[in-house]
Structure formats: C-alpha cells, structure tokens
Amino acid sequence: MNFNVVYDNLGFLFEASWLTIYLSFISFIIAFIIGIVVGTLRSYKIHKLLDFVLTSYIEIFRGTPLLIQLFFIYYGLPQVGISMSSHEAAILGLSLNFGAYMSEIVRAGVQGIPKGQYEASKSLGMSNLSMLAYIIYPQALRLTLPTLTNTYAAILKDSSLVSVLSITELTRAGQLIYVRTYEPFEIYLTLGVFYFVMTYSISIISKKLEKKLYYNT
Amino acid sequence: MKKFIAGFLLCFSMFSYAQEDVITVGLCAAYPPFESRDAKSGDIVGFDIDLANEIGKVLNKKIVIKDAEWQALLGGLKTNQYDMILSAMSRQEAGENNVNLSNTYYLLNDVIVVKKQNNKITSKQDLKNKVVGVQLGSGSEQIVDKLKGLKKVARYNYNPEAFLDLKHERIDAVVVGYAYAAKQKNFKSEYKIVDKLAPSELVVVMKKDKDELTKQINMALTKLKSNGVYDKLVQKWLEVK
C-alpha cells in the first residue's frame, strides 16, 4: 500500500471535489426548476400539444444514456453552430437529464395529494397559483423529499461522466493522478470514499429535514 | 464431477501449453497510423500491428493483439493480461523504473497544431496564456505539463476530442505526435503544424524482470532494421507524402 500518492495530492482532490459539488448543485437546482414546471404542467394536462412536447422531452432524456447526451451537447451541437464551454455543456446535460426524472417525481407528488385538498382550497376562494404555492407544493415536497435526495445523490455520482468533456472534476482528478503514479487501488478507493462522504452527508441532512417537515404538520 | 475436473484440468493444461508459443500484445487502437480500427473492416491495423507480427515471425511465435483503454495499458501489463505493450508508448510514458523497455523503435516528434487561419501562434513561445489540448496520459501531456505560462491544459480521453475542441475554437492548440497529426483526414484543409517539441522515443514495454523476452525483442528489432523490413513498414505507415 502506498497512500502517499493520495496524501501528496489531497489539495488537488479537494479542489476537484469542490468542482464536483459545484456542478452537481447548480445542475440540481436547474433540474428542480425544470421538474416543478414540467411536472406541474403534466399533472394538469393543460393542452394536448404541450403535453405531447413535455412527454417527448421526458421520454427522450430518460431513454438515452447521459454520456451520449453529454457527447452530443458538447461535441455534436457545435456542428450546427451551438457552441458552449465545457462547464456550460456539463450543467446543461446534467440538468436536462435529471430534470426529466425530477418532472416525474414532482408529478407523482402533486398527483398524490388527495382531491379534497383541491376542493377545500377552491371553496376558500384561493387562486390556482396560491393553491399550488400554499397547499399543494408543501405537501408534495414532504411526499417527495426522500426521492429528491436520491436524485441529488444520483447527480453527484453521475457528474463523474462529465470528465469526458475535459473537466477536472473528482473522477478526472483521480485519473490524472493514476496515469502519473499507476497506483489504482489507493486512488480509486480514495475516490470512492470522497463520493461516499459527499452523498452520505446529503442523506443525513435530508433525514433531519424530513423529521422537521413531519413535526411541523 | 471427476470427469468435469479432469476435463477442466485438460483444458487448462492445453491452455498453458498454448501460451508458450504466443506473445500477447496490448495496445490501444485509437492512435492512427500506429494502431487504429480500419474504418471498413473494423480490424485493428497500423504500424505497431505490422511490427508486432514481424517480430513474431522472427521469434517464431504467434502474435495475439488485445485492445485496451490507453490508461489501463500499464495496469494490464502488471496483472499479466498481455506480455508486452506495443502502442506507440514512449520511454517517459512507460516510466523506466517499473517495467522493462526495449531499444527505441521509432523517434516521434510532438508537434503543435493550430487552426489554419490562426496566425498568432507560430512557435512554442506563443503558447503563453493559451489553452492547450492533449490526450490524458500521453507523452504529449507530459511535455505540455513542462511548458511554463500556459493558461490551461485541457486533457481529453482521446485525441479526436481534442481536435474537435480545436475545430470549434474552445482551445487554442493541440500537442500531438507528428504522425498522428499529419495522417489525419482533412488535416491540411483545417489545421497546420507550427512548431516541433522534443521528440519521444517509442519503445516496446514489458513486465519488470522479463529480461529474456526483452533480449529477444531487441534482437528481433535489430534484425528487422537490418533486413529492410522495418524500413518498408515505416514507408507504408509513417511517411507523409
């Protein structure tokens, strides 16, 4: 065992972890917004054509590998004149992909609210928007919180795929150290520990949040 | 059950017997003209493949080619997945201390490639504050890492991705082996070579302490160089017309 190769590169690994957290966090926020908008619109089936477009979006992004989507966005789109930086492409790819999953989660949450809640808010004279904001979403959030946490963990882990866009996030940083030192055991074990610590802290936070949400209702 | 074990042992002994006359060569078929998949047949072809087969003829052994990820090549050698690496690998890439190396079989210049319209970069001094693309774990990467004052080194799994980014002007230059650059499709209409960097010595890489094999390979290389076979291969694959 030669963990010196890890120790010597700790600063580099932390820097790369920060980039992993940054990319996955921004992507999560955007995916969440996509999820709320698309998921709500799909729950209420406002217009046939709109519904068709949104369903296609979800099916396409869930039905193709994220890696292919990233390659397509970064290397394919410039062919037709849409060029962006590697970070932009990574965030776009991650948020569109996970936005599709998130939409389904939000839809399940919104549709899981009993009909009586809608009728009650209507009879209180609430507008559609305030009904969503004060009655439906808070309850849906409570229903979907565990799944949302899973999604964040999934984004964090899948962000390792953006290393193919020559972004030095955690996985790429590990590869970089590996090609210099050829110590796969120590390096990949360390990468695993780093990812685990990141996702596990998210689950802890989520459990705390869950408890709080339950006590408050 | 007994029969099964006996059969298993028989297979195993045949397998180990067969190994005597076989040299397994590990390479990463993503580096034309040294090794790549033929666009039509899908077979692995290139200078290194022909050279390996000629070495096999001299040593009277069968050559088996195994394709692997570039970054996994040296690890695979360590775990005996192949007997040697013949993959345009340079002395520096292989790291002299952990492996046995043959004599140099080819001297490959690393060159700076920029877009054809680019008139600002004409030598390696002009790379200051520029973004330079390289293949991760390649000799070119090591050379670029030694250059001072670059804005950023963009590292790609494979060279084609670096060239795509150069094409779309997300990076300023690519550093790559001369033969790779010059043999690329549409090279002259899109890019140009502006400067040379230090040459890297390409070697055959074997596991540490395989001294007998190393000796044989060196012997075969010397023979191929003296009987003209080597020159023919260089002409066939590496000379730029």
Interface residues (C-beta under 8 A of the other chain):
Chain A: Y75 P78 S83 S85 S86 V164 S166 T168 R172 Q175 L176 Y178 V179 Y182 P184
Chain B: Q71 L74 G75 K78 G95 N98 G133 L136 G137 E141 A154 R155 Y156 N157 E161 A162 L164 D165 K167 H168 E169 R170
